[in-house]
Amino acid sequence: MLRLFIFLDEAAGIELVLPVSPSSYSWEHTNRVETVQLDQLGELNLPGGRVMGRCTLECLLPAQLYPFCNPGALDNPYIYLEQLERWSDKGTVVRFLVSGTPSNASVLIESVEYGEKDGTNDLYATIVLRQYQKPESPVLAVQGGGAEAARDSKTGAASAKTYTVVKGDTLWGTARQFYGDGSAYKRIAAANSAIIKNPNLIYPGQVLTIPALEELPAAGSDSPSVAAADATVSTYDQSAGKWTLQL
């Protein structure tokens, strides 16, 4: 399944979808471990606190619309580059999402390195992201702004009827919190279709209805962009040395 890589400036209402999805990505989730030496006991490892996540993206910003470009892509790489640099220069906190995954984090764009290398006028960019958290906001165990995460011992259904979204929440995480199964996130979206248009995007302050497990509706249809991505099949042409996408 093709992933969409999305940057969302929630304050300004700006959404940027990379025109070509990177072939791979990784997100570092790290906790610092402190090692101490004690007489007679020897070496001990102790938890030393959380380290903010980090991600490096290698991506193509095309100067023409190739068959493998994502739906809605633009053929001017500098439109994407200028927006990324503007966010980086201003220290703007943006939300980084990867469609169809739990990846959803507030980040700062640490650096954008780019250049041309094949005479096509395409830009090849390396984007380094650093997870952001307000200094006054302590890292807490997962909890909601408006409901407990209690579940019925027999059915696993959430006993809470509403949940207020807080910053950093994802619908996948909410489904896992209340039902023990993150894959139920699209069914929560269907139960809240009046306020959730895209299951990958929820916002602080939204009040979600959390039905009992047996009352959850079936998952609704995906948004046009996500549906188009899911319907796209990627194949690797070994002789040409490149990926091609077919809708």
C-alpha positions as CSV (number, residue, x, y, z in Angstrom):
1,M,0.0,0.0,0.0
2,L,1.4,3.4,-1.0
3,R,1.9,5.8,2.0
4,L,1.2,9.5,1.9
5,F,3.8,11.6,3.8
6,I,2.0,14.7,5.1
7,F,3.1,17.9,6.9
8,L,0.4,19.8,8.5
9,D,0.7,23.4,9.9
10,E,-2.3,23.3,12.1
11,A,-2.1,27.0,13.1
12,A,-2.0,28.3,9.5
13,G,-4.2,25.5,8.1
14,I,-1.5,24.5,5.5
15,E,-1.2,20.9,4.4
16,L,1.8,19.7,2.3
17,V,1.8,16.2,0.9
18,L,5.1,15.1,-0.6
19,P,4.6,14.7,-4.3
20,V,6.5,11.4,-4.4
21,S,6.4,9.1,-1.4
22,P,9.8,8.1,-0.1
23,S,10.7,4.4,-0.7
24,S,11.4,4.0,3.0
25,Y,11.4,5.9,6.4
26,S,12.2,5.2,10.0
27,W,11.3,6.9,13.2
28,E,13.6,6.7,16.3
29,H,11.8,6.0,19.6
30,T,14.4,6.1,22.3
31,N,14.8,6.1,26.0
32,R,18.0,7.1,27.7
33,V,19.6,4.3,29.8
34,E,22.0,5.3,32.6
35,T,24.7,2.8,33.5
36,V,26.1,2.8,37.0
37,Q,28.8,0.7,38.7
38,L,28.2,-0.5,42.2
39,D,30.6,-2.2,44.5
40,Q,29.9,-6.0,44.8
41,L,26.8,-5.7,42.5
42,G,28.7,-4.6,39.4
43,E,27.0,-2.9,36.5
44,L,23.4,-1.7,36.7
45,N,21.3,-0.2,33.9
46,L,18.6,2.4,35.0
47,P,16.0,4.3,33.0
48,G,17.3,7.8,32.4
49,G,14.3,9.5,30.7
50,R,12.8,9.8,27.3
51,V,14.7,11.1,24.2
52,M,12.8,12.9,21.5
53,G,12.2,11.1,18.3
54,R,14.0,11.8,15.0
55,C,13.3,11.0,11.4
56,T,15.3,11.5,8.1
57,L,13.5,11.5,4.8
58,E,15.1,11.0,1.4
59,C,12.6,12.3,-1.1
60,L,12.2,13.4,-4.7
61,L,10.6,16.8,-5.6
62,P,9.9,16.4,-9.3
63,A,10.0,19.0,-12.0
64,Q,7.5,17.0,-14.1
65,L,4.5,14.8,-13.4
66,Y,5.8,11.3,-13.5
67,P,3.3,8.3,-13.4
68,F,4.4,7.5,-9.9
69,C,3.6,11.0,-8.5
70,N,1.0,11.1,-5.8
71,P,-2.5,12.4,-6.7
72,G,-2.6,16.3,-6.7
73,A,1.2,16.6,-7.0
74,L,2.7,19.8,-8.6
75,D,5.5,19.8,-11.1
76,N,7.4,22.7,-9.5
77,P,9.8,21.4,-6.9
78,Y,10.5,24.8,-5.5
79,I,6.9,25.2,-4.2
80,Y,7.6,22.3,-1.8
81,L,11.1,23.4,-1.1
82,E,10.2,27.0,-0.2
83,Q,7.4,25.9,2.2
84,L,9.7,23.4,3.9
85,E,12.4,26.0,4.3
86,R,10.0,28.6,5.5
87,W,8.8,26.3,8.3
88,S,12.4,25.5,9.1
89,D,13.6,29.1,9.2
90,K,10.7,30.2,11.4
91,G,10.9,27.3,13.8
92,T,7.3,26.4,13.0
93,V,6.0,23.3,14.7
94,V,4.3,21.1,12.2
95,R,2.5,17.7,12.5
96,F,4.2,14.9,10.5
97,L,1.9,12.0,9.5
98,V,2.3,8.9,7.4
99,S,-1.1,7.6,6.1
100,G,-2.3,4.2,7.3
101,T,0.2,4.1,10.2
102,P,0.2,5.4,13.8
103,S,3.1,7.8,12.8
104,N,1.8,11.2,13.9
105,A,4.0,13.6,15.8
106,S,4.7,17.3,16.3
107,V,8.1,18.0,14.7
108,L,10.6,20.8,13.9
109,I,12.3,20.7,10.6
110,E,16.0,20.7,11.5
111,S,17.4,20.9,8.0
112,V,16.6,20.6,4.3
113,E,19.5,19.6,2.0
114,Y,18.8,19.4,-1.7
115,G,20.3,19.4,-5.1
116,E,20.0,18.2,-8.7
117,K,22.0,15.3,-10.1
118,D,20.5,13.9,-13.4
119,G,19.7,16.9,-15.7
120,T,16.0,16.5,-15.3
121,N,15.6,19.6,-13.0
122,D,14.2,17.3,-10.3
123,L,15.4,18.1,-6.8
124,Y,16.6,15.4,-4.5
125,A,16.0,16.4,-0.9
126,T,17.0,15.1,2.6
127,I,14.7,16.4,5.3
128,V,15.7,15.9,9.0
129,L,12.8,16.1,11.5
130,R,13.1,16.4,15.3
131,Q,10.2,15.6,17.6
132,Y,8.8,18.6,19.5
133,Q,7.3,18.9,22.9
134,K,6.6,22.1,24.9
135,P,9.0,22.4,27.8
136,E,6.1,22.9,30.3
137,S,4.2,19.8,29.0
138,P,5.4,16.7,31.0
139,V,5.4,13.3,29.3
140,L,2.5,11.5,30.8
141,A,1.0,8.0,30.5
142,V,-1.6,7.8,27.7
143,Q,-4.7,9.4,29.0
144,G,-7.6,11.3,27.5
145,G,-8.9,14.8,28.0
146,G,-12.4,13.7,28.8
147,A,-12.7,10.0,29.6
148,E,-11.1,7.1,31.4
149,A,-9.7,4.2,29.3
150,A,-11.7,1.6,31.3
151,R,-12.8,-1.5,29.3
152,D,-15.4,-4.1,30.1
153,S,-13.6,-7.2,31.3
154,K,-15.9,-9.5,29.2
155,T,-16.2,-7.7,25.9
156,G,-13.3,-5.2,25.9
157,A,-15.7,-2.4,25.0
158,A,-14.9,1.1,26.3
159,S,-17.1,2.1,29.2
160,A,-16.6,5.8,28.4
161,K,-19.1,7.4,26.0
162,T,-17.1,10.5,25.0
163,Y,-13.4,11.4,24.6
164,T,-11.9,14.8,24.2
165,V,-8.9,14.8,21.8
166,V,-5.7,16.2,23.3
167,K,-2.5,17.3,21.5
168,G,-0.5,14.3,20.2
169,D,-3.5,12.0,20.0
170,T,-4.0,9.7,17.0
171,L,-7.2,7.9,16.1
172,W,-5.1,4.6,16.0
173,G,-3.9,5.3,19.5
174,T,-7.4,6.1,20.7
175,A,-8.8,2.9,19.3
176,R,-6.0,0.9,21.0
177,Q,-6.7,2.8,24.3
178,F,-10.4,2.1,24.4
179,Y,-10.7,-1.2,22.5
180,G,-7.2,-2.7,22.7
181,D,-7.0,-2.8,18.9
182,G,-5.7,0.2,16.9
183,S,-7.1,-1.2,13.7
184,A,-10.6,-0.1,14.9
185,Y,-9.7,3.5,14.2
186,K,-11.7,3.7,11.0
187,R,-14.7,2.4,12.8
188,I,-14.4,5.2,15.4
189,A,-14.1,7.6,12.5
190,A,-17.3,6.2,11.0
191,A,-19.1,6.7,14.4
192,N,-17.9,10.4,14.3
193,S,-18.3,11.0,10.6
194,A,-19.8,14.5,11.2
195,I,-16.5,15.8,12.6
196,I,-13.9,13.4,11.2
197,K,-13.4,13.7,7.5
198,N,-10.0,12.0,7.4
199,P,-9.2,9.2,9.9
200,N,-5.5,10.3,9.8
201,L,-6.3,13.8,11.0
202,I,-7.9,14.6,14.4
203,Y,-7.5,17.9,16.3
204,P,-7.3,18.9,20.0
205,G,-10.6,19.8,21.4
206,Q,-12.7,17.5,19.2
207,V,-15.2,15.5,21.4
208,L,-15.5,12.0,20.0
209,T,-18.3,9.5,20.6
210,I,-16.9,6.2,21.8
211,P,-19.6,3.5,21.4
212,A,-19.5,0.1,23.0
213,L,-17.5,-2.3,21.0
214,E,-20.5,-4.2,19.7
215,E,-22.1,-0.9,18.6
216,L,-19.2,0.3,16.5
217,P,-20.3,0.9,12.9
218,A,-18.4,-0.6,10.0
219,A,-15.5,1.4,8.6
220,G,-16.4,4.1,6.2
221,S,-14.8,4.8,2.8
222,D,-11.4,6.5,2.7
223,S,-10.9,10.1,1.6
224,P,-10.2,10.5,-2.2
225,S,-6.4,11.0,-1.6
226,V,-6.1,8.0,0.7
227,A,-8.3,5.8,-1.5
228,A,-6.2,6.7,-4.5
229,A,-3.0,5.9,-2.6
230,D,-4.4,2.5,-1.4
231,A,-5.4,1.6,-4.9
232,T,-2.0,2.3,-6.3
233,V,0.2,-0.7,-7.0
234,S,4.0,-0.2,-7.1
235,T,6.3,-2.5,-9.0
236,Y,10.1,-2.4,-9.4
237,D,11.4,-2.5,-13.0
238,Q,14.8,-4.2,-12.5
239,S,16.0,-3.4,-16.1
240,A,15.2,0.3,-15.7
241,G,16.3,0.4,-12.1
242,K,13.2,2.3,-10.9
243,W,9.8,2.0,-9.3
244,T,6.6,2.5,-11.3
245,L,3.1,3.0,-10.0
246,Q,-0.1,1.9,-11.6
247,L,-3.6,3.1,-10.6
